[in-house]
Amino acid sequence: MVWLPKGTNSSGRRVKSKIFRGKTGYNFLMIFAVFAMHILEGMFFVGLVGSSVVVLISFIEDGKELFGEDEPAQSQPRA
């Protein structure tokens, strides 16, 4: 097996690509798709952390209301 540099065919000649392929070998559309995927992944985890904070706060407040002392009923002034 003969090693050939990237961008060459089996005869060793350089192949000109009509579409720019960066270091990864992807075209621009694929590079954009991977970038968008990483952005969406980050947004997903930020949302997951935010949702877990809301659930934790709600759980604590519900526990205080459920197991807390009963407050005396306040009489409302008549208008």
Buried (B, 14 or more C-beta within 10 A) or exposed (E): EEEEEEEEEEEEEEEEEEEEBEEEEBBEEEBEEEEEEEEEEEEEEEEEEEEEEEEEEEEEEEEEEEEEEEEEEEEEEEE
